[in-house]
Amino acid sequence: MTGSSPDKDCRQIDYADLYDRHEEYAARRVEGSFEQARVELEAKEFKIPNLIGLIPDGEVIRRILEIGCATGELIGNFPIPEGGVRVGCDISSDNIAAARARFPSVEFLAGDFANLPAGSFDCVVLSDVLEHVENDSGFLRDASRLARLTLVNLPLEDNWLNRGRRYGPDDVSGHLRRYSLQQGLDLLRAAELKVLAFRRVWIHESEVEASRRALRKRFTGHSFSGSLVVRVAKQLFFSTATAVTPFGRRVFASNLFAIAASEKD
């Protein structure tokens, strides 16, 4: 593993059961919930535009696979030409059931991707996935064999707010480790991939942050969570972090978006 090590032994964990039961994913499966709306907003306004922006001019993606698609918001909204094929794969059967109900035009597979033939897609996408798997470089290497191009979105949580976080299966989001930018790029190279382009983005600096705050207010009545005192403190802290860029970038996590191809091509 190229990121930090988990704080808890991950062996003998039934990950399919873990993500079937995980509170965060269960909330996303509830039709009309805030969590479902938030994840879809982030997929449509943040993840997809940043991933598509890395695809070389003239490159046409007709067959695309997302591994670790969870409840399907990214692959369900990823644009492809008419007649193209979108496939989502996830280890959680409950996630896949929810994804099939919401996005009937996408083919969804429950389980792993071991039986899919190599080179059967133009592009494979791994978004917020590699921090959840034990052997991140091996997983990425195997996944990349399924397509000509590999798109990766990786959270970079080597920031102040995550310094005391205990990573492992019991983590609030199920993250097994955190990455710095260098560790994220090293992971791609450890998987025998050639990085064609990448970008690092802080969502709190983007217009999407305002959309997220508006969404929370629509669902809960407040732009920030917590009691009145907590909400005021969060607003002041966030305003400072936004106004002072170096401070904000140390405080908040960022995302690595990258496109890669096999070094053998």
Number of C-alpha atoms within 10 A of each C-alpha: 16 19 20 15 15 18 15 13 12 15 8 6 10 10 17 18 13 16 22 18 13 17 13 15 20 17 14 22 21 13 12 10 12 17 19 19 19 16 16 20 18 18 21 18 15 17 21 18 12 21 21 14 15 17 20 11 7 6 8 12 19 16 18 25 26 25 25 25 27 30 31 28 22 22 27 24 15 17 15 14 10 7 8 11 16 22 20 28 24 24 22 24 20 20 25 26 17 18 24 18 11 16 16 10 12 17 17 25 19 18 16 14 18 10 7 12 11 14 14 15 23 17 25 27 25 19 24 18 20 24 24 19 19 19 12 21 20 16 14 23 19 13 22 26 20 22 21 18 23 31 24 25 24 24 25 25 21 21 18 15 12 15 11 8 15 17 22 21 25 15 15 13 16 18 22 25 27 25 24 21 19 11 17 24 19 17 22 24 17 17 19 19 23 18 17 14 14 19 15 16 18 16 17 18 16 12 11 16 16 14 15 19 14 16 18 19 14 12 13 12 11 16 18 19 14 12 10 11 9 12 15 14 14 16 14 12 12 16 12 13 19 15 11 11 12 10 13 21 18 15 18 19 21 22 23 22 23 24 26 23 20 19 11 7 7
